[in-house]
């Protein structure tokens, strides 16, 4: 099965998918979590624009709630895509670190 690419908005998308990897969250909680794990502060426009795109592409889905906040969770496609993307990044990072060690 081919894993789709996150597209040109990959940075916010990757941060959001990573935030949702340990369970559902609403927007404000995601913004706090993303800042805590990455040091990157996403503004509401960036966050909600990326959430809409991720939902449209089937990477995440809204969770029914009676609260005014709308939590989101990863779909199976989102989980697979996140795992594949992180594995590629890990391989790239390891190669870069090995090349730096070879310069010494």
C-alpha positions as CSV (number, residue, x, y, z in Angstrom):
1,X,0.0,0.0,0.0
2,X,1.3,3.4,-1.0
3,X,1.4,5.9,1.9
4,X,0.3,9.4,0.8
5,X,2.5,12.5,1.2
6,X,1.5,15.2,3.6
7,X,2.0,17.8,0.8
8,X,3.4,21.3,1.0
9,X,1.9,21.9,4.4
10,X,3.9,19.1,5.9
11,X,5.3,21.0,8.9
12,X,2.1,21.9,10.6
13,X,0.5,18.6,9.5
14,X,3.4,16.6,11.0
15,X,3.2,18.5,14.2
16,X,-0.5,18.0,14.5
17,X,-0.4,14.2,13.7
18,X,2.4,13.8,16.2
19,X,0.4,15.6,18.9
20,X,-2.6,13.3,18.2
21,X,-0.4,10.2,18.3
22,X,-1.1,9.7,22.0
23,X,-4.8,10.4,21.9
24,X,-7.5,12.8,20.8
25,X,-7.2,16.5,21.5
26,X,-9.1,19.7,20.7
27,X,-7.3,22.7,19.0
28,X,-6.1,24.6,22.1
29,X,-4.7,21.5,23.7
30,X,-2.9,20.7,20.4
31,X,-1.4,24.2,20.3
32,X,-0.1,23.7,23.8
33,X,1.2,20.2,23.2
34,X,2.9,21.2,19.9
35,X,4.7,24.0,21.6
36,X,5.8,21.8,24.5
37,X,7.2,19.0,22.3
38,X,8.7,21.2,19.5
39,X,9.1,24.7,20.7
40,X,7.0,25.8,17.8
41,X,3.9,27.9,18.4
42,X,1.2,27.5,15.8
43,X,-1.3,30.3,15.5
44,X,-5.0,29.5,15.4
45,X,-5.2,30.2,11.6
46,X,-2.3,27.9,10.8
47,X,-3.6,25.2,13.2
48,X,-7.3,25.2,12.0
49,X,-6.3,25.5,8.3
50,X,-4.1,22.4,8.7
51,X,-6.8,20.6,10.7
52,X,-9.3,21.2,7.8
53,X,-6.8,19.9,5.2
54,X,-5.9,16.9,7.3
55,X,-9.6,16.1,7.8
56,X,-10.4,16.6,4.1
57,X,-7.6,14.1,3.2
58,X,-8.7,11.5,5.8
59,X,-5.7,11.7,8.1
60,X,-7.8,12.8,11.1
61,X,-11.4,12.9,12.0
62,X,-13.5,14.9,14.5
63,X,-14.9,13.2,17.5
64,X,-18.5,13.7,18.6
65,X,-18.9,15.6,21.8
66,X,-21.4,17.7,23.6
67,X,-18.8,20.3,24.5
68,X,-18.2,23.3,22.3
69,X,-14.7,22.2,21.7
70,X,-14.2,19.8,18.8
71,X,-11.6,17.1,19.5
72,X,-9.8,15.3,16.7
73,X,-8.2,11.9,16.5
74,X,-5.9,10.1,14.0
75,X,-7.5,7.8,11.4
76,X,-5.8,4.6,10.4
77,X,-4.5,6.5,7.3
78,X,-3.2,9.2,9.6
79,X,-1.4,6.8,11.8
80,X,0.2,4.9,8.9
81,X,1.3,8.2,7.3
82,X,2.7,9.6,10.5
83,X,4.7,6.4,11.1
84,X,6.1,6.3,7.6
85,X,7.0,10.0,7.6
86,X,8.8,9.7,11.0
87,X,10.7,6.6,9.8
88,X,11.9,8.5,6.7
89,X,12.9,11.4,8.9
90,X,14.8,9.1,11.3
91,X,16.7,7.6,8.4
92,X,17.6,11.0,7.0
93,X,18.7,12.2,10.5
94,X,20.9,9.1,11.0
95,X,22.5,9.6,7.7
96,X,23.2,13.3,8.4
97,X,24.7,12.5,11.8
98,X,26.9,9.8,10.3
99,X,28.1,12.2,7.7
100,X,28.9,14.8,10.3
101,X,30.9,12.2,12.3
102,X,32.8,11.3,9.2
103,X,34.1,14.9,8.9
104,X,36.1,14.8,12.1
